[in-house]
């Protein structure tokens, strides 16, 4: 049993209300369940109840057991002083140990263990106890209406877009409203492609965009700044290219006082990566992104044609990094530039959240609509999550679908939030 099930029972009133009483045998009548609260404080607010012929308007707290009130120390928290009813699955405290508010006043308790419909409880247990896969409802998906699946996937996608957009807006706030710097840092993080995203993000913080933009006419200087501030110019090898970058970085880092924020080599991960995905190659590609460009933000926001955006990210690193994967280490074949899959990844994880964040910031739905349109034109991602949904019978046609499936899997399935998912609710309902 999970607390979310008790929450579900109370919210939709799926229990027997005949001769409803508190654990203290006080008659209870529910006028309004209240509004579900996802922020700090009690689970439901502005509930309306009649207990012992007295009308109460206040909050309702949901727990699995009565003792959870004490475990969470709500009796010491003034935020719970307005709780007028404690709804639990079972009462595990003795009669002489009531739960109280901070002022020691007793809070009535309602138990639902013996009032919930047995069939509903059985369906819930059947759902959450599934051992088939992380998608608990996988074997029951054929029983769910297509409209229910589609609506839940739409909801999951919008939740994912808004969650990522909030991260962009938080970064924008840290940058005091500077969209160019925010875009630079956001793109940098995506260029790390999961394994090195944190290191790339740290680099973007350690190397101000204002400094980088002074040298967009000189690729060698851009590379010197990026590799140097990344802490990757420490190799000792008779390599003319490396020597040139070291001299350039020594001059520029002194000029702009950069070395105090310089990253260390250990921040970068090379293990189990193919040479084409080494951070050295990604840094060289990242340098090309800024070479002879003035405003990444304006370009990304103003471009409405996805083919132009794909072409924009169709980057080939400088000649040296087409034949080297580390300083002084050559490769037999040629290392290509960003592949289509990587470009699509950047569009999905960089451009789309940026557009949604800008839409929220400007209160302009058109940018969100464009972001969604782009997702519909990008192929679905390929990973173990998408494979799991395909096996379960839900196939992603494009990035719109795959992003929705990833969100549903990570934020609902793995956390067993079946009763916050329309598909899970449809299987439990009686």
C-alpha positions, 0 to 999 in steps of 0.5 A: 500500500502507498500513500498515493492510494489513500490520496486517490481515495480521498480526492475522488471519494472512493470509499463507503461514507455510510455512518462515517465516523472518526476514530473517536466515534465522532459523526463526520460529513464531507461537504468538500474534499478541498483542493489538492496541494502540490506545494509545501503544507497539507495535502488538501486545502480549503476542505469543508467538513461537519464533525460532531455537528460543527462545521470546519473549513481547513486543510486535510492531511493524508498519510498511510498510518496515523503515526506518520504525523509524528514521524514527519513532526507535523505536530511541531510545524505551524504550517499544519495548524489549520489541519481539520482532519487526518485521513489515513489507511490505518490507525496504528496509535493507541487510543490514549495517544491522539495526534495534535497540532502545535498548540496540543489541540487534538486532530480528528482521524479518519481511517479508510482501510475498512471503507475502500471497495475491495475490488478497487483495492485488488485492482490497485495491488494488481497494478503496483505489484507487477514484476514484468517491467518498470512499466507496471501496466505493460501487460494491461495496456491493450485494455486502455482506450487509445484516447486515454493513452494519447491524452496522458502522453500529451500531458507528460510531454507538456510537463517535460517541456515546462520542467525544462523551460523552468530550468532555462528560466532559472538560469536566465534569472541567475544571468540577470535576464541575459538571454545570450549568456543563458543560451551559451550556457544551456547549449554548452551543457547539451554539448556534453551529451550526458557524460560530460554535460556537467563539465561543459556547463562548468566551463561555460560558467568559467569562461564568460561569453563576453570574453569568448565573443571578443575572438569570434574572428579567430578560431585558434583563439576560440579553441585556446580559450575553450581548451585552456579554460577546460584545463586540457592544455597540460599535455607534454608532447612535441605538438606544434598545434598544442604549443600554439594553443598553450601560448595563446591561452597564456596570453589571453588568460592573463589578459582576462584573469581566467586561470582562477576559474580554470577547470582541472583535467579530472572534470572530463570523462573519456572512459568508455567513450568512442573517440568521436565522442571524446570531450576534446572533439566536442570542444573543437565542435563547440568552438566552431559553433561560435566561430564567425557568429554574433548571436546564437540566441537570436538565430535560434529564436528567429529561425522557423525552418528546421532544415536551417537549424539542422544545417546550423548544427551541421558542424565539422571541427577544425582540421587538426581534430579530424585526425586527432582524438587527443593532443598528439594522438592521431587516428587512422580514419577521419573523425567526422563532425556532428552526426544527424543523431547528435544534431537531433539530440541538440535540437530536442534538448537545447532548442526546444526547451529554450523556445518554451522558456522564451514563450513563457517569458514573453507570454507568447504561445507561438514559440511553444507551438513552434517547439512542438512542431519541431519535435513532430519533425524530428525522428524518435530517440533510440534508447532503452526507455523507448524500446520498453514502450515499443515492447509494451505496444506503444511505438514512438513515431517522432521526438514528440512521442519519444520525449513524452514516453521518457517523461512518463517512464521517469516521472511516473512509472519508475516512481510508481505514480500510477494514480497520477497517470490517466492510464493507471487510473483507468485500470484501477477505476471500478 
